[in-house]
Amino acid sequence: MASFYKWYNTRLAARPILTQCVSTGVLFGIGDAVAQTMVPDEKLNGKYDYMRTARMCFHGGVVFAPLVSQWYRLINTRIVIPGRPTAEAFARMVVDQTVWAPFGIASFYVSMGVLSNQGWDVIKQDLQNKWYPTMVGNYAVWPAVQIINFRFLPLEYRLLFVNVVSIAWNAFLSYFNAVESPLVEL
């Protein structure tokens, strides 16, 4: 583990955005692999959907990582409460969950729709059916994770921390995106 930490730090220092994009893309793909392994798509008759994993990797590495890394920099510089690190972490979490989370979840469904070559009507229907239930799931997980993230981790490790936690979250998102309608009626 120490050698991975050293290797990652070296890459992060040399090319921070590229390192974050690659690691995010890989971890998004792992989340999709977990989803497909645990709950195989019945329409595929037990076959693995490599394009679905590729779409998740692309979204994670090309859409999510660059945006979130810059988002974290922005709130790190704009939300500062000197001498009150817990209050600062809480304030950052509130802004993250009220500004970024709704946008980030919408961007996921739009990105997956575009990458799946779906028309705007299908993408819009997915947003209408899945955005709200996904936000409910988001609020069950991410506020606590983000308080820990903003309180205890240095800026350069926040995206990696979120990505590791996101393996399970991305498995949920990937599954939820693949089903025709949400699992729950809210």
Secondary structure, 3 states (H helix, E strand, C coil): CHHHHHHHHHHHHHCHHHHHHHHHHHHHHHHHHHHHHHCCCHHHCCCCCHHHHHHHHHHHHHHHHHHHHHHHHHHHHHCCCCCCHHHHHHHHHHHHHHHHHHHHHHHHHHHHHHHCCCCHHHHHHHHHHHHHHHHHHHHHHHHHHHHHHHHHCCHHHHHHHHHHHHHHHHHHHHHHHHCCCCCCCC
